[in-house]
Amino acid sequence: MPLTRRDFTRTSALTGAGVALAGATGVLASAPHALASADSTEAADGRPGGVGYGPLLPDPEGLLALPAGFTYRVLTHCGRTRLESGEFTPAEHDGTAAFPGPRGSTLLVVNHEMDGPRDEAEFPVPLTDGLVYDPAAPGGCTIVEVRPDGAVAEWVGIAGTANNCAGGSTPWDTWLTCEENSDRAGENGMTRDHGYVFEVDPADRRANRRPKPLKFFGRYDHEAVVIDPRRGHAYLTEDADGPNGLFYRWTPPRDFRHGPRKFRTLADDAGVLQAPKCYDSGGRFVDDLSRATRTGTVYGVDWVDVPDRDAREVPVREQFGPGEVTRGRKLEGMWWGDGGAYIVSSYARGESPVRHDGQVWFYHPGRRTLTLKVLLGADRDPVRDGAFDGPDNITVSPFGGLVVAEDGEGAQHLFGATDSGRTYPIARNELNIGTEEEPEYSEFTGVTFSPDGRTLYANIQEPGIMVAITGPWKRQPRR
């Protein structure tokens, strides 16, 4: 049943100026510059006090600055560590999730975001027999097993895909890897159509044979996906502009039951793919998410059917005219938590109505509302610790609030945000891939906690390094 503008206006009036907060996390910032706060404070004896874990300390190895008491370990490194098959670890690590593995191990599925002709990639995902979708594409996923004794193994989960970006985990412990690339066969050397989602099972290698694109999720520049464990909907983001991309909902067929390998049984046109149409508390249509300039802003959401999800003639986002859907720039990482979906918009510039350096939204499926939780004001100092910008991959922390991977200008961080909007750095990338005169630091990706919550995994995308961070984690104050 659609949520009409009248319904949302009436509901907003009852909840007080439209601020009907959703989820346990509350509003994660109180002003556009709330996330530009400095490092967490310290007590007189040097121990960190307040939020976070204290200032970041330089790394003698020149890789990862961390707070006192924290350590990291490199698990995989492109061109240095090797797969079980003998090939080097592929490049360009991106979206990652952790799953419980056999005999106390942890299994991590890692996207490798590479595009273009395969022969131009120095360290592509190896074309493993039975696991290849398109032999011309360089991307895919690897699976990393971290065993209780510290041993690490890595093998291919899927190969021959393109621009495997954020992706997402499922309630049945598989990984959905998303292609942020919609090349058709014959474009850029590709031999098959791209722009799809694929399922990878970290615990069952046989289940990954003969990769099948899940075409019912649509063909476009996919970024991330989450599954509502209660209702069965999938929510997906699109990273695109000209026009800006969309946030999608897929509703499964009425009699469908989720589970391992069940997606393979569905027809290409199964279920219904829809895009959002948002209204403010006054019932006015909202054309772009950048219009929200205050945290706590709540939009009602209706859903509009996608005419041609496989984009045979026209890209999906271009199938809608003015006034039909609500768009957003750089719709990136997602994570399911607190009964809904956290959704990141990394930034907005001249292509959008209003500029910003990052937003985090929360979609409440029961209320059908989007609430702005985090807003980063535009044009910060990109070098200073604490001037965070360009949020990308995101996860809900077992210690409260969020942990966000930064893909902005200048210094690149992993940072936390408490429920009340106070922020703190967790790590800083110190690996300079530029020059001394013009330093450059790659983005963080794939931020995720181990199943027991004791280890934070993250990647440095370029050249492609996965690290495991451990230390004196503590529950963060709500305020």
N, C-alpha and C positions, 0 to 999 in steps of 0.2 A: 504493500500500500504506500503510495507516495506521501512524503512529508510536504504538505502544502505550505506556502508562505504564511497563510493565516494561522495554521497550526503552530508553526515555529514562533510567530510573533506572540501568540497567546501564551505559549510555554515560556518564552523569554520574559514576559511581563511577570509571570508567577515566580520566576527564579531570581528576579532582581537585576534589572538593567542588562539582561542577557548573559550574565556571568554565572553560568551553571557549570561549575568545574567538574571535570570528569577524571576518574582514576585516582589512585592513592598518592600519586606524586605531587599533585597540586600544581600551582603556577611556579615555574622554575626560573622566572626572572620578573623583576618588578618595574623595570624601565628599559628602554632600548639599549642602554650601555651597561646594564647590570652585569653582563658577562665579561666586562673589561676589567674586572677587579684584579688586584695584585695577588701574588702568592699568598698562601695561608699564613696566618700569624704564628709566632713562636712564643712559648712561655719563657720566663726569665732564665731557666736552666738550659735553654737551647732545644728542649723537646717541642715538637709541634703542638700547638694548641688551637682551639677553634676548629674550623673545617680543614679537610685535607691532611697532608702529611709533612708539611714544611717545604722549604725551598728546594729546587732541583740542584743537585751537585754535579759538576762536570765529570764526564767519564774519561778516565785515562786512556781507554781504548778508542775513544772518539766515535762511539756509536749511540749510546743512550744515556742521557742524564736522568737520574732518578732521585727521589728523596732519600735521606739517611735511613739506613736499615733495609732498603730494598735492593734486590739483585735481579739480574736478568741472565738468561741463557739463550744462545742462538740455537734454534732447532733445525732450520733449513736455510740455505744461502745459495741463491742462484749462481750456477757456474762453479760451485765449490762442493757442496754436499751432493750425494748421488741417490738416485732411486734404487729400489731393489733390482731393477733390470740393468743397472750400470750407467744409465744416462744421467747427466747432470740435472739437478733441480731446475725446473723451468723458471722463467722470469716473471716480473710484474704481478706479485702477489696482491690479491684483493679480498673480496668478501670471504669470511671464514665463520664456521660454527664448530663447537666442540660437543662430542657425544660420548657416553660411556661405552668403553670397549671391552673386549674379553679379558678375563683374569686381571681386573683392576687397571687396565690401560685406559688411555684417553684417545679417541679418534677425532681428528680434525680434518674437515674438508676445506680445501683452499682453492679459490678461483685464481686463474691466471689471465689477466686482462690484456690480451694481445690481439691486434687486428692486422689487416693487410695480408698480402701474399705470404704464405708460410716461408718461402725461401729468403725472405727479408728479416726473419726473426733469428737471433743468434741462439737463443735457448727456448725453443717452442716446447709445448707439451708433446712428449713422444707419441707417435702413432702406434699405439698398442693394439694388437690384433683383437678384433671384436668390440673395441671401445671407441671406434672412430665414426663421427658423423659426416664430416667433410674433410677429406685428406688435404685440401688446399688451405685450410684455416689453421692458425698456429696456437689458438687458445685451448682452454679446457680446465679441468680440475685435477688436483692430486689429493691423495689421502695420506695424512701423516699420523702414525701411531706412536704415542709416547708411553712407554712401558714403565711399570713401577720401579724397575732397576735403573731407569734413566736412559735406556736404549731407545733409539729413534729409527723408525722405518718409514719409507715413503713409496707410494706407488700411484699409478694413473687410475683415476676414476672415470674420466671421459676425456676424449681428445677430438680435435677437428671442429671446435666451435670458435666463436669470435667474440672478443671483448667481454669475457665473462667477468661481470662486475660484482655488485653487492650480493645478490641472491638472498636466500633465507632458509631457515630450518623448518621442519614440519613437526607436528605433535607425535608422529610415529618414528622420529629419529632418522629421517633422511634429509637430504639437502636439495634445494631447488636452485640450480645455477642459471643465471639470467644473461642473455646476450644483449649487450648494449650496442648493437650493430644490426642494421636491417638491410644489408646488402642482399640483392637477388643473385641467383646463379648467373654467372657471366660478368658480374661486377667485381672489380678488384681481385680477379683471379679465382673467385669462389666457384665451386661446382654445384652447390646446393643453396637454397634460400636460407637466410639467417634472420634473426630477430625473434628467437623463441626461448622458451624455458625448457630445461631438461631436469629430470630427477636423478640424483646420484645417491646410492645406498652405501654408507661407509663401512657397514658390517657384512655386506653380502656382495662379493665381487661378481658373482654370476648374475645378479640382478641388474648390473650395469651394462651387460652385453647388448649389442644392437641398440644403440641410443635412439630414442624416439622423441622428436620434438612435441611438446604439449601445446598443440596449436590452438586449443580452446582458450588459452590465456591471451591470445592475440599475437600479432607480429608487429613489433615496433622496437624502439631502443629501450629495452627493459633495464631497470636498475635493481630493484629489490622486490621481495615478495614476503608476505606473512600469511599464515593460515589461522583463522578464528577457530579454536579447538571446540567451541560450543556449537556454533552455527554452521561451520563448514565453509564459509566464504573464504576466498583468497583476495588479498589486497595487494596491488602492484603499483610501483612507481615507474615513471618514464622520464629519462633525462634528455630533454630536447628543447630547442627553441625555434623561433621563426615558423609557426607560433610556438609559445611555451607549451611544455608537456602537460600530461594529465596524471591523475591518481585514479586507479581503476578498481572496481570490485567485480569479482567473478562469483556467480552463484551456481553451485553444482546442480545437476539434475535432481529432481525430487527424491528419487529412490536410491541415489548414490550414497555409498558408505566409504569414507576415507580409510586409508591404510596402505601398507607397503605394496607397491606395484599396481595399485588400483587405478592410478591415473592412466596407465598404459591401456586400460580397457575402454577408455572413453573415445568417442568419435571426435574428429577435429572441430566440430561445431557444437560440442556438448555444453550444456549450461548457458548462462547469459553473461556477457561481458558488458559492463556499464562504466560510464564516466560521471563525475560529480557535477552537480549544479547547486551552488551555495547561495544562502540568503543571510543577511545580517538580522539583528534583532528587530529592525523595523520592517522586515519583509522585503528589503531591497536586494535585487540580484547582485552578486559579487563576481566580477569577471576574472579576478586574479588574486591569489593568496597574498601577494605583496601588499595589498590594500590594508592589511591589518598592521597597525602601527603601535599597538599596545598589547602587552601580554594580558591574558585573560579574555581576549576577544573570542567570542563564540559564534560560529556560523552553523546554521542548519544545513543539512545535506540531503538533497534528493538525488536520484540516480537515473541516468539517461542511457538507453541502449546504444551500443556501438553498431553502426549499420553494417560495416564490413571489417570484421576483426582481423582477417588475413591481409588486409590492405592490398588487394589485388591491383587496384588502379590508383588509389589515393591513400597516403599515409593516414593512419587512424586518427591522429590528432587534428588533421586537416579536414576531416569529414564533418566537423561541427562548425557552424557559423557563429557570428557574434550573438551573444545573449543566450547561447545554448548550453555552455559548460563553463566550469571554473578551472582556470589554468594555474600553473606555477612554474617558476624557473628552477632548473637544477634540482628536480625532485629526486632525492638520492636514497640514503639508507633508511631502513625500517626495522622495527623490533616489536614483537608482541609482548605486552606486559600490562599489569594492572587492569586486565579485562578489555584492552583495546590495542590499537596500533599507534606507535610513535612513528612519525613521518618527518623526514628532514628535507628542507629546501636550503641548499647550500648558500646561495646568494641571489640577488637580483640587481640588475644594472639597467642600462638604457632600454633594453628590450621589454622591461616591465614597468607598470605604472609607478611603483615606489621602489627606491633603492634600499637594500639591506645587505648585511654580511652574514646572514644565516637565520633560519627559523627552525624550530622544532614544534610540530603540531601533534595533538593527540586526538585520534578518532574514536569516539565511543559508539559502538555498533548498536547498542540498545536504544540510545537517545538519538542516534543519527546526527551527531554534532562533531564539529572540528573545533578544538580549543587551542589557541596559541600559547604554548608553554614557555618557549625560549625565543627571544628576539635579540639579534646582534646588530647594533647600529652600524651604519656604513662608514667606510673610510677610516679605519683605525690605524694605529701604528703597528705594522705587521711584524716588527722585530722584537718588541718587548714581550717577555713572559707575562701572560695574563690578558694580553690583547688578542683574545682568540677570535678567529674568523673562519668561515668556510667549513662548518660542520659537515661530515660526510657519513661514514659508517657509525652506528650507534648501538649501544646495548644497555639494558636495565641492569644496574648493579645489585648484587645480593647484599650490599652494605648501604643501600639507600640511594635514591636519585639515579642519575644516568652517568655513563662513561661514553665520551664522544671522541672519535678520531678526526683530527683536523686536516683539511685540505685547503689551505688558504695561501696567503702571501707571507713571505719571510719565514720566521720560525714555525716549525710544525710540532704540534703537541698531541698527546692524549690528555684530556682534561675531564674532570668530574664536575657535575652540577648537582647541588643539594636540592631538596624539595622546595626550599624558599628562594632559590636563585643564586646562592653564593657558589662561587666556582673556585677551582683549585687545579693546579697542574699535577699530572701524574708522571709524565715522561716528556722529554724533548729529544727530537731527532738531531744528533750531532754529526751525522755522516754527510759531509759536504761533497755533493756530486758536481758542483760547479768549479769555480776557480777561487783562488785567494782574493782576487780583486772583486769578483762577482760571485759570492757564495750562493749555493742553491741547495735546498733541502727537500727531499721527496715527502709526499704525504704519508700519513699513517692510514692503514686500512685494517679490516678484518678484526676489529676489537670484539673479544668474546671471553667470557669466564669459563673455566673448567667446570664440569658437572658438580664438583664438590665446593666450588666457589673460592678455592685457595689460590688459584693461578689465573692471571690475566694474560691472555694471548693477544698478540697484535703483530701486524706486518709493517715493514717499511717497503712501500711499493717498488721503488726503484733503488737498487737493481732487483730486489726481491729477497727479503729477509724476514723470517718468522722468529719472534722472540717469545719467551715465557717469562713473565714478571712475577716475582713472589716477594713477600715482605709482611710487615705488621699491619695488615688490613684491619680496619675498624669501621663500625657503623657510624655513618656521618649524621650529624645533627639535622633535624628537620628544619631548623631555623638558624 
